[in-house]
Amino acid sequence: MNARMFEAVEMPEDKASFYRILVAQAKALTEGEADALANLSNVASLLFTTMAQVNWAGFYIARGNQLVLGPFMGNPACVRIPFGRGVCGTAAQEQTTQLVDDVNAFPGHIACDSASQSEIVIPFSAEGEVKAVLDIDSPITSRFDEEDRKGLEALAELLAERVDFSQLSY
């Protein structure tokens, strides 16, 4: 697979088309690769380089009752987040997508990067347990909407099929 092929793809402005292409690119990047770390790293890079108005994109891996920093693109981030704390910890504890228009208004928000103003977090669950979360931050408020949620949840479904999160646990 030639990762450079993604540089030539012009991403459409309408979100439904954007996410169809994004999921297809993630599928191509992960096709035939069994290593979870490699796949999550490539997808974090894909998200960071193709999504407009994003300043952080990556994964936190569930370890016990906390999330531990995984592959990401952006500024250095919080290393450990307890379940139930901040947007990521809430997504993990509730096992539901968190779409936050203004992180400063979110109770218990953890400010890893003071530039982040809005956030979307999608949990990955298997057998009733959270395995990881996908976290994407933006430096503008109200950056993410229902179309982003649907598109990123479709990406998460693909990754849930292709990534063996047990490779990342200890």
Sequence and secondary structure as in RCSB ss.txt:
>XXXX:A:sequence
MNARMFEAVEMPEDKASFYRILVAQAKALTEGEADALANLSNVASLLFTTMAQVNWAGFYIARGNQLVLGPFMGN
PACVRIPFGRGVCGTAAQEQTTQLVDDVNAFPGHIACDSASQSEIVIPFSAEGEVKAVLDIDSPITSRFDEEDRK
GLEALAELLAERVDFSQLSY
>XXXX:A:secstr
  GGGGGG    SSHHHHHHHHHHHHHHHHTT   HHHHHHHHHHHHHHHSTT SEEEEEEEETTEEEEEEEEES
   SEEETTSHHHHHHHHHTS EEES GGGSTT   SSTT  EEEEEEEEETTEEEEEEEEEESSTT   HHHHH
HHHHHHHHHHHH  GGGG  
